[in-house]
Amino acid sequence: MIRELTHFIGGEHLSGSSGAYGEVHDPNTGQVQARVPLASAEEARAAIADATAAQPGWASWNPQRRARVLLEFLRLAQAERESLARLLSAEHGKTIADAHGDLQRGLEVVEFAAGIPHLLKGEFTDNAGGGIDVYSMRQPLGVVAGITPFNFPAMIPLWQAAPAIACGNAFVLKPSERDPSVPVRLAELFAEAGLPPGVLNVVHGAKDTVRTLLTDPRVAAACFVGSTAVAEQVYTTATSHGKRAQCFGGAKNHLIVMPDADLDQAADALVGAGYGSAGERCMAISVAVPVGEGTAEALLERLVDRIGKLRVGRSDDPAADFGPLVGADALERVRGYLDIGVAEGAELVVDGRTAAPPEPGGFFIGPSLFDRVTPDMRIYREEIFGPVLSVVRTDDYEQALRLPSEHEYGNGVAIFTRDGDTARDFTRRVDTGMVGVNVPIPVPVAYHSFGGWKRSMFGDLNQFGTDSIRFFTRTKTVTSRWPSGTRQGASFTIPTMD
């Protein structure tokens, strides 16, 4: 049976009226498992109108009352962790264990946003001038749109929506049409938790839907995660229409392995961070940078040994290390990059194309490993977004430091070393937004912030953490005086606080 999915607008499930549908595949078999309606521009505008009507009432709730809705949502989501993870895994293709992590990292941001009564506090200066007090307040923007990718269908919608609605905004979510069921279920849980209808709407769609969200004057801000080319386009469109925008793009994350590093630990980290979720993570490590030939040879030996033991299986196989890619196009893209790497002269030490798929028709490919990759190669410059790890050998620390610093992407980087001075120098000098020291995937905890540099991010405020509160609110500053009954007459000079 092919399931018929719906939009979730105004607290209700709505079938599409545009007549356009997308197909949701089972990545394990390649078969279509559901149809998702793709909204017309008119339907997208209706979702915005519904959010616009709901937002003022929601903003009038005091912050603590809004926080109670988030806390109740957390309780409901925790009770459904297993079913949510299985639903996510079935549409995306990541293992169920990995799907639990996807959900958990999203829920942690909801926990952070539940502290909104404290996070929204402004500043106050008593008696800034004679009888004058000055204070500031944070107020919601209004309606915010979120456009989220296929690779984290629970985490990234929650990263965006939870701080936005906690601040008093209404949120219109356009999730990926590849795996849309979990975002809809999360919206249902928010409604069950007491979120008023219309405060969180989910509308599915393609380019027409996205453009409507980015150009409609009722939408005050836009959040996006996806490829760099689209992130830049979304940012340009949104800001040219007077909106705030935070748009996160591609990555080429490096892991520097110093000669003094624990090489077994480094190899384990590279295998987990490079091949977990079939490499479909913006924070995946795709470039290993050993310093020195001795380090490179010893590391490569360990990598080949570990890669040979990896199990590629169905997403519901508890013994699988990673599952299939999300779609046939993703599989074709990764295979194409393997061909490109060989043609460019890189040494394909492990060829994932030769791995036998665990099930016919599925979007499976085994782990691949390139050695002797150079910075001029496309497989180094471009984001592959699959289970492909490239080894770039360097002679010394300075050369290794330059690689991530000079790359056009600046999302994340890691260094493995036992030397504190080297680690401190690296964290201060490397030109990327997130850095791990003996941590292969440096995604911050929810009360810090997530964001890359250079062409990995367009905008100036990061996701979650206090940056998200600044992004989803406007600051209003009030200068207040309560004069006595004595009249002083008009003043024609600019006021000062003397």
C-alpha positions in Angstrom: 0.0 0.0 0.0 1.3 3.4 -0.9 0.5 5.9 1.8 -1.1 9.3 1.0 0.6 12.1 3.0 -0.9 15.5 3.8 0.0 19.0 4.7 -0.5 20.0 8.4 -2.0 23.5 8.5 -4.1 25.2 11.2 -3.9 22.0 13.3 -5.5 19.9 10.5 -4.4 17.5 7.9 -5.0 18.8 4.4 -4.7 17.0 1.1 -3.1 18.8 -1.7 -5.2 20.6 -4.2 -2.5 21.4 -6.7 -2.5 17.9 -8.3 1.2 17.7 -8.0 2.8 14.9 -5.9 6.3 13.8 -5.0 7.3 10.2 -4.4 8.7 9.0 -1.1 10.9 5.9 -1.6 12.0 3.1 0.6 15.8 3.4 0.3 16.2 -0.2 1.2 14.2 -1.5 -1.8 13.9 1.4 -4.1 10.2 1.1 -4.1 7.7 4.0 -3.7 6.2 3.8 -0.2 4.2 7.1 -0.1 3.0 10.1 -2.1 3.4 13.6 -0.8 1.4 16.6 -2.1 3.4 19.5 -3.5 1.8 22.8 -2.7 1.0 25.4 -5.2 1.9 29.0 -4.6 -1.7 29.6 -3.6 -1.6 26.8 -1.0 1.7 28.1 0.4 0.2 31.6 0.8 -2.8 30.0 2.6 -0.4 28.4 5.1 1.3 31.8 5.6 -2.1 33.5 6.1 -3.0 30.9 8.7 0.3 31.4 10.5 -0.2 35.2 10.3 -3.6 35.0 12.0 -2.3 32.7 14.7 0.9 34.5 15.6 -0.4 37.5 17.6 -2.4 35.4 20.0 0.6 33.1 20.6 2.9 36.0 21.1 0.5 37.3 23.8 1.1 34.2 25.9 3.7 34.9 28.5 7.1 33.2 27.9 6.6 30.7 30.8 3.3 29.5 29.5 4.9 29.0 26.0 7.7 27.1 27.6 5.2 24.7 29.2 4.0 23.7 25.7 7.6 22.9 24.8 8.0 20.8 28.0 4.8 18.9 27.2 6.0 18.3 23.7 9.2 16.8 25.1 7.3 14.4 27.2 5.2 13.3 24.3 8.1 12.9 21.9 10.1 11.0 24.5 7.2 8.5 24.7 7.3 8.0 21.0 11.1 7.8 20.5 11.1 4.3 19.0 8.2 4.8 16.6 9.7 8.2 15.5 13.1 6.7 14.9 11.7 3.8 12.9 9.6 6.1 10.8 12.6 8.3 10.2 14.8 5.4 9.3 12.3 3.9 6.9 12.2 7.1 4.8 15.7 8.3 5.1 17.7 5.1 5.2 19.9 5.8 8.2 20.0 3.1 10.8 17.5 3.1 13.6 20.2 3.8 16.2 21.4 6.8 14.1 17.8 7.9 13.8 17.5 8.0 17.6 20.5 10.3 17.6 18.9 12.6 14.9 15.8 12.9 17.2 17.8 13.3 20.4 19.9 16.2 19.1 16.7 18.0 18.0 15.0 17.4 21.4 18.0 18.9 23.2 17.4 22.2 21.4 13.7 22.0 22.5 15.0 21.6 26.1 17.2 24.7 25.6 14.3 26.7 24.1 12.2 25.8 27.2 14.4 28.2 29.1 12.9 31.1 27.0 11.7 33.1 30.1 15.3 33.7 31.0 16.6 34.0 27.4 14.1 36.7 26.4 15.0 39.0 29.3 16.1 42.5 28.2 18.4 45.1 29.8 17.5 47.9 32.2 19.4 51.0 33.2 18.0 52.9 36.2 18.3 56.7 36.2 20.4 56.9 32.9 19.7 60.6 33.0 17.8 62.8 35.4 14.6 60.8 36.1 15.1 58.8 32.9 15.2 55.0 32.7 16.3 53.1 29.6 15.4 49.5 29.0 15.2 47.0 26.1 12.8 44.2 25.3 13.0 41.3 22.8 9.9 40.9 20.6 9.0 38.2 18.0 9.4 38.9 14.3 6.0 37.4 13.3 6.0 34.6 10.8 9.2 32.7 10.1 9.7 30.1 7.3 12.0 27.1 7.6 13.3 25.0 4.7 15.0 21.8 5.9 17.0 19.1 4.2 16.4 15.3 3.9 19.4 14.2 5.9 18.1 15.3 9.4 14.3 15.2 9.2 13.9 15.5 12.9 16.9 17.4 14.2 17.0 20.4 11.9 13.2 21.2 11.9 13.4 21.2 15.7 16.6 23.3 15.6 14.7 25.9 13.7 11.1 25.6 15.0 11.7 25.3 18.7 13.5 28.6 19.3 11.3 30.4 16.8 8.0 29.5 18.4 9.4 29.8 22.0 10.2 33.5 21.1 6.5 34.0 20.1 6.7 33.6 16.3 4.6 31.4 14.1 6.6 28.9 12.0 5.9 27.6 8.5 8.0 24.5 7.8 8.8 23.2 4.3 10.5 19.9 5.0 12.2 17.8 2.4 9.7 15.9 0.2 12.1 12.8 0.4 11.3 12.0 4.0 8.4 14.2 5.2 6.5 12.0 7.6 8.5 12.7 10.8 8.2 16.5 10.5 4.4 16.1 10.2 4.3 13.9 13.2 6.4 16.4 15.2 3.9 19.1 14.3 1.1 16.8 15.5 2.8 16.3 18.8 3.2 20.0 19.2 -0.5 20.4 18.7 -1.2 17.6 21.2 1.1 19.5 23.7 -1.1 22.6 23.5 0.4 24.6 20.7 -2.5 26.7 19.2 -3.5 25.9 15.6 -1.5 27.7 13.0 1.6 28.4 15.1 3.4 25.5 13.5 2.3 24.7 9.9 3.9 22.1 7.7 3.5 22.6 3.9 5.2 20.3 1.4 6.4 21.5 -1.9 9.1 22.3 -4.4 10.5 25.5 -6.0 7.1 27.3 -6.2 6.5 26.7 -2.5 10.0 27.8 -1.5 9.8 31.0 -3.7 6.5 31.9 -2.2 7.9 31.6 1.4 10.9 33.7 0.4 9.0 36.5 -1.3 5.7 36.8 0.6 5.9 40.1 2.6 4.1 38.4 5.6 7.2 36.2 6.2 9.7 38.1 8.3 12.6 35.6 8.2 13.8 32.5 6.5 16.0 29.6 7.7 17.6 27.1 5.3 19.9 24.1 5.3 21.0 22.4 2.1 23.6 22.7 -0.6 25.8 25.8 -0.9 24.4 26.8 -4.3 20.8 26.8 -3.1 21.7 28.3 0.3 23.2 31.3 -1.5 20.2 31.6 -3.8 17.8 31.4 -0.8 19.8 34.0 1.1 19.9 36.4 -1.8 16.2 36.0 -2.5 15.1 36.4 1.1 17.3 39.4 1.9 16.4 41.1 -1.3 12.8 40.9 -0.1 13.6 42.5 3.2 13.8 39.3 5.3 16.3 38.1 7.8 18.0 34.9 6.6 20.3 32.2 8.0 21.3 29.8 5.3 23.6 26.9 5.8 25.3 25.2 2.9 27.8 22.5 2.1 31.0 21.3 3.8 34.3 19.6 3.3 35.3 18.7 6.8 38.9 17.8 7.5 40.4 15.7 10.3 44.1 16.5 11.0 46.1 13.6 12.4 49.3 14.7 14.1 52.3 12.2 14.4 51.7 12.1 18.2 48.0 11.2 18.0 46.6 7.9 19.2 46.3 6.4 15.7 43.8 3.7 16.7 41.6 6.4 18.2 42.0 8.6 15.1 41.2 5.7 12.8 38.0 4.8 14.7 37.0 8.5 14.7 37.5 8.7 10.9 35.6 5.6 10.1 32.6 6.6 12.3 32.6 10.2 11.2 33.3 9.4 7.5 30.9 6.6 7.0 28.2 7.0 9.6 24.8 7.7 8.0 26.4 6.7 4.7 28.2 10.0 4.8 25.0 12.0 4.4 25.9 14.6 7.1 27.0 18.1 6.7 29.4 17.5 9.6 30.7 14.2 8.2 34.5 14.0 8.0 35.4 13.5 4.3 39.1 14.4 4.3 41.8 12.8 6.5 45.0 14.8 6.7 47.9 12.8 8.2 51.0 14.8 8.9 54.1 13.0 7.8 54.6 9.9 5.6 55.0 7.6 8.6 51.7 8.8 10.1 50.0 8.4 6.7 51.1 4.8 6.2 50.2 3.7 9.7 46.9 5.5 9.5 46.0 4.0 6.1 46.8 0.5 7.3 44.3 1.0 10.2 41.7 2.5 8.0 41.7 -0.3 5.5 41.4 -2.9 8.3 38.5 -1.1 9.8 36.7 -0.4 6.6 36.9 -4.1 5.6 34.9 -4.9 8.7 32.1 -2.5 8.1 28.6 -3.9 7.5 26.3 -2.2 5.1 22.8 -3.3 5.6 19.1 -2.4 5.6 18.3 0.6 7.8 16.3 -1.7 10.2 19.2 -4.2 10.5 20.6 -3.7 14.1 23.9 -5.1 13.0 24.4 -2.6 10.1 27.0 0.2 10.5 25.2 2.3 7.9 22.3 1.8 5.5 21.5 3.0 2.0 21.7 6.4 0.5 18.4 8.4 0.3 17.7 8.0 -3.4 18.8 6.8 -6.8 20.1 10.2 -7.7 22.3 10.2 -4.6 23.7 6.8 -5.6 24.4 7.9 -9.1 26.2 11.1 -7.8 28.5 9.1 -5.4 29.3 6.6 -8.1 30.1 9.5 -10.4 32.6 11.0 -8.0 34.4 7.7 -7.6 34.8 7.7 -11.4 36.1 11.3 -11.3 38.6 10.5 -8.5 40.1 7.6 -10.5 40.3 9.7 -13.6 42.0 12.5 -11.7 44.7 10.2 -10.5 43.8 9.5 -6.9 44.4 6.0 -5.6 41.1 4.2 -4.9 42.3 1.9 -2.1 38.7 0.7 -1.3 36.0 0.7 -4.0 32.5 0.8 -2.5 31.0 0.0 -5.9 32.2 -3.6 -5.6 30.2 -4.3 -2.4 27.3 -6.6 -2.8 24.0 -4.8 -2.0 22.2 -6.4 1.0 18.9 -6.1 -1.0 18.3 -5.8 -4.7 16.9 -2.4 -5.8 18.0 -0.5 -2.8 20.3 2.5 -2.9 23.3 0.8 -1.4 27.0 1.5 -1.9 29.9 0.3 0.2 32.5 2.5 1.9 35.2 4.0 -0.4 38.7 5.2 0.5 40.9 7.4 -1.7 44.6 7.9 -1.0 47.1 10.5 -2.4 44.3 13.0 -3.1 45.5 16.5 -3.9 43.8 19.9 -3.4 43.4 20.5 -7.1 41.1 17.4 -7.5 37.3 17.7 -7.7 36.9 15.0 -5.1 38.7 17.3 -2.7 37.1 20.5 -3.7 33.5 19.4 -3.9 31.1 17.9 -1.4 30.4 14.3 -2.3 27.8 13.6 0.4 28.3 9.9 0.5 30.5 7.2 2.2 33.8 8.4 0.6 36.9 9.3 2.6 39.9 11.0 1.0 43.4 11.0 2.4 45.5 14.1 1.7 49.1 13.6 2.8 51.0 16.6 4.2 54.6 17.1 5.2 54.1 19.3 8.3 51.6 21.0 10.6 51.6 24.3 8.7 50.6 22.6 5.5 47.9 20.6 7.2 46.5 23.8 8.8 46.3 25.6 5.5 44.2 22.9 3.9 40.9 23.6 5.8 41.7 27.2 6.2 42.1 27.8 2.4 39.1 25.6 1.4 36.0 27.5 0.2 33.9 25.6 2.8 34.4 26.3 6.5 31.9 24.2 8.3 33.8 22.0 10.7 37.3 20.6 11.3 39.0 18.4 13.8 42.5 17.7 15.0 43.8 14.6 16.8 46.9 15.2 18.9 48.2 14.7 22.4 50.0 18.1 22.4 48.0 20.9 24.1 50.1 23.6 22.5 49.4 22.3 19.0 45.7 22.0 19.7 45.5 25.5 21.1 47.3 27.0 18.2 45.1 25.1 15.8 41.8 26.1 17.4 42.9 29.8 17.3 44.2 29.9 13.7 42.1 27.5 11.6 39.5 29.3 9.5 36.4 27.3 10.2 33.3 27.8 12.3 33.4 24.7 14.4 36.5 22.9 15.7 37.0 19.5 17.4 40.0 18.6 19.5 40.1 14.8 19.6 36.4 15.0 18.7 35.6 14.0 15.1 32.2 15.6 14.7 32.3 18.9 16.6 28.5 19.6 16.7 28.1 21.9 19.7 25.7 21.2 22.6 22.3 23.0 22.3 23.2 25.9 24.6 26.1 27.0 22.3 25.6 27.5 18.6 26.0 25.7 15.3 27.4 27.5 12.3 30.1 27.4 9.6 32.1 30.1 7.9 32.9 31.1 4.4 30.6 29.4 1.8 29.2 27.0 4.4 26.9 29.7 5.8 25.2 32.8 4.5 24.1 35.2 7.3 25.6 36.4 10.6 23.7 34.4 13.3 24.0 30.7 14.0 21.5 28.0 14.7 20.3 27.3 18.3 22.1 28.7 21.3 21.7 32.4 22.1 22.3 33.3 18.5 18.9 31.8 17.7 17.2 34.0 20.2 18.8 37.0 18.6 17.8 35.8 15.2 14.1 35.2 16.0 13.5 38.4 17.9 13.9 42.2 17.4 15.2 44.4 20.1 13.1 47.4 21.1 14.7 50.0 23.3 12.5 52.3 25.5 13.6 55.6 27.0 11.2 56.5 29.8 10.6 59.5 32.0 7.7 60.3 34.3 8.0 64.1 34.8 6.6 66.1 37.6 3.9 68.6 37.1 6.5 71.4 36.6 6.5 72.5 33.0 9.9 73.3 31.5 9.1 74.4 28.0 10.4 73.2 24.6 14.0 72.2 24.1 15.7 72.6 20.7 19.0 70.7 21.4 19.6 67.0 21.1 18.9 65.4 24.5 21.9 64.1 26.5 22.1 62.1 29.7 24.2 64.6 31.6 
